[in-house]
Every structure is written in structure tokens, then in C-alpha cells.
Amino acid sequence: MPAHPGETNMSAHDILTLLINIIVECGQDPVTQLAGYLMTDDPIYLPDCVHARSLADSIGRDLLLEALLQYYVERNGRSALSHHTDL
């Protein structure tokens, strides 16, 4: 496992990718677990193995959510947003 994110200047995207891999390795669904964590700020949604909770805490929910949205928009283009009339 890489050093603690604060020691390596890991990006939000890198931390998110690492969290997803950790959650999968622990046999859990990353979508459900990350959604629960992002909605409640309760670390119980993240596995305690391999320091996943401290990784998420080191960056915070705001930057994790920003990384998720950035990834989604980059993958789906701005056209994904044009389907919503209220945006």
C-alpha cells in the first residue's frame, strides 16, 4: 500500500481509486459503501481494513464527491448534463 496520502500528495482521484479497490478487496460494494459515507459522513460505511477510513478522512467528503463528479463528466461529456433541464 502506498504511503499515507498526506505524505505523497495523492490526488483526490487517486485516493478515490484506492478506496474503491480497498472496498472491493474487502468484499463490499463500492457504490453502496461510498454513497452511504458521502451522504452521512459516517465512517462505518468504509471498511476498517487497510486504513480506508483514514484515507477518506484525509481528503474529506467534499473532495471525494468532486472527484466522482469530475470523473463522471469527463467520461460522459457535457451531453450527460444536457439531459437535465434544471442544470
C-alpha positions in Angstrom: 0.0 0.0 0.0 1.3 3.5 -0.8 2.2 5.9 2.0 -0.4 8.0 3.7 -1.9 10.5 1.2 -0.7 13.5 3.2 2.9 12.2 2.7 2.6 11.5 -1.0 0.4 14.4 -2.2 -2.1 11.9 -3.7 -4.8 13.5 -5.8 -8.5 13.1 -4.9 -8.9 10.8 -7.9 -6.0 8.6 -6.7 -7.5 8.3 -3.2 -10.9 7.6 -4.6 -9.5 4.8 -6.9 -7.6 3.4 -3.9 -10.7 3.5 -1.7 -12.7 1.7 -4.4 -10.1 -1.0 -4.7 -9.9 -1.5 -0.9 -13.7 -1.7 -0.6 -13.9 -4.3 -3.4 -11.0 -6.3 -1.8 -12.9 -6.4 1.5 -15.9 -7.9 -0.4 -18.2 -4.9 -0.3 -20.0 -2.9 -3.0 -18.1 0.4 -3.5 -21.2 2.2 -4.8 -23.3 1.4 -1.8 -20.5 2.0 0.7 -19.3 5.3 -0.8 -22.8 6.6 -1.2 -23.6 5.8 2.4 -20.3 7.5 3.5 -20.9 10.6 1.4 -24.5 11.0 2.5 -23.9 10.5 6.2 -20.2 11.3 6.9 -20.3 8.1 8.9 -17.1 6.1 8.5 -18.8 2.9 9.4 -19.7 2.6 5.7 -16.0 2.2 4.9 -14.0 -0.9 5.8 -11.6 -0.5 8.6 -9.0 -2.7 6.8 -6.1 -1.2 5.0 -6.8 2.2 6.5 -9.7 3.1 4.2 -11.3 5.2 6.8 -8.2 7.3 7.4 -7.7 7.7 3.7 -11.2 9.0 3.2 -10.9 11.3 6.3 -7.6 12.7 5.0 -9.3 14.2 1.9 -12.9 14.8 3.1 -16.2 14.2 1.6 -16.2 17.4 -0.5 -13.1 16.4 -2.5 -14.3 12.8 -2.9 -17.6 13.9 -4.3 -15.8 16.4 -6.5 -13.5 13.6 -7.8 -16.6 11.4 -8.5 -18.4 14.2 -10.4 -15.3 15.1 -12.4 -14.8 11.5 -13.4 -18.4 11.2 -14.4 -18.4 14.4 -16.5 -15.1 13.5 -18.2 -16.4 10.0 -19.1 -19.8 11.1 -20.2 -19.1 14.5 -21.6 -21.2 17.6 -21.1 -24.0 15.9 -23.0 -24.8 13.9 -19.9 -25.6 17.2 -18.2 -27.8 18.5 -21.0 -30.5 15.9 -20.4 -31.4 17.8 -17.2 -33.4 20.9 -17.9 -32.8 22.3 -14.4 -29.0 22.4 -14.8 
